[in-house]
């Protein structure tokens, strides 16, 4: 009975709040993702839309990484070559270690993360299942399927705990 209590609520399932980490060069994808997440009731922070005027850029970003439940990082060639995005990944991974819970939520729009990204944290990022939004602008059905999987992963009822690092 306790397991089904949530299903008796009249409100729809709640989602984890999230921050979208990206390169400005991926603006078209991020604006679509942002709008779609908001339309489903997900509380999402997206620079530049949600940044407070007059505040420092890194102050706003650091605050959001600390406050929002998940950091959705768009793992594209543009983003993974961006110093600021790599700093955001690092901050999210440090937060995961500190809080012993999953924060980083990688999604991709190309294969750069697998094929060409060389970074000391690559192994840490690839320990996670990377969502696939490749061909997002060419195949609406594929985008919608990926978006549905993203929403499912963001459902607050999904308890995701940090797993111990692989012994390699």
N, C-alpha and C positions, 0 to 999 in steps of 0.2 A: 504494500500500500504506500509506504513512504517513497519508494522509487517512482511511483506514478503521480505524486502530489503535484509536480510542476505541470503535468498535462491538464490538471484541473483548473489552472489559472486561466482567467479570461484574456490576459494580455498575451501577445505573441512572444515567442522566444526572444530573449535579450541577447545581444551580441557584445563581444568584447569591444572596447573602444580601440581605435587604431590610428596610427600616424603613418602617412605614406612618404617613404624616403625614395627620392628619384632625382634624375638629372632634368633640368629645364628642357633639354633636348627631347625628352619623352613626354612633353606637355600634353599632346593629343591623347595618348593612352591614359595618362594620369587624370586628366579632366573627366574622361569617360568613366574611369573606375571610381573616382570621387563622387560623381553624380549618381552612379548606380548604387554605390554603398549607401549614400544618404537616402536614396529613394526607398531602401529596404530598412531604414531606421538605425543604421549603424552610425555611431558617433565617431566621426573621422576628422583628423587634423591634416590639412593639406596646405603646404606653403605654395603660393602666396595668399591663398584665399583666407586662411584663418589666422595669419600672423597679425599681431597687434601693432598698429602703427606707433612709431616712436620708440619701440623696444629694439634691443639689439637682435640681429638675426640669430646668432648662436645662443643668446639667452632664451629666445622663443623656442628654438629647436631643442635645446637641452631640457627645458621645462617640459616640453611635450613628450620627449622620450621617457622622462621620469614618470609622467602622469598617465599617459595612455597605456593600455594593457599590451598591445601588440605593435611592433614596428614592421609594417609591410614594406619590404625593400624590393623595388623594381630592379631585378638583376639583368640589366641590359648592358650592351657595350658602352653606351653613353654613361650610365649610372656607375658602373663598376670601374670606370676610368676617372671618376670624380672623387677628388680628395674629400670633400664634405660628405659624400655618401659613404665612403669607406670609414670615416670617423663615426658616422651614425651607426654603422654596422658594429664597430668596435664598442661603442657605448651600450648598444643593445646586448651584446654578448657579455660585457662586464656586468650589466644588470642581471642577466640570467644567472651568472655565477653567484652573484650576491644574494639574489632572492630565491634561487633554486626553483625557477619556473621558466617555462618557455616564453620568450618575448619576440624574438626574431621570426619573421614570417616571410620567407623568400618566395618571390614569384618571378617568372622570366617572360620576356617577350622576344628573345632570340637565344641562341645557343652559346653566347660568349662566356657565360659562367662555366660551362663544361669544357669548351674547346680552347679558350685563350686566356682566361683570367688567371693571372699569377699573383697571388697574395698570400701572406702568412696566415690569414684567417679562412682561406678557401676550404680547408678540411672541416672547420667548425661550421661553416655555412652549409656545406654539402652533406653534413650529418642529418640535415633536415630534408624532408620531402619538399622539393621545389615545385611550386605550382606552375603550370604551363599555359601561358597566354600567347604563345607564338601564333602568328598569323591572325592576331586579334582584329586587324583592320580588313582582312580579306575573307574571313569565315565567321559569320555571325553565330552559327550554331556552335562552333568550337569555343568562341568567346563566352557564350551563354553557359555552356557546360562547365568551363573553367570558373566562371563567376559563381555558379551554384556550388561548386566544390569549395571555393573560397568562403562563401557564406556559411557553409556547413562547418568549416574549420574555425570560423569566428563565433560560432554559437557558444554563449557563455556556459551552457550546460556541459560542454566538452571539456572535461578536466584534463589538462595537459601538464604533466609534471616533467621535470628535467630528468633525463635518463643519464646514467653514469657514462662517462666517456669510454669509448671502445678501448680495450687493451690491445694495443698494437705493438 
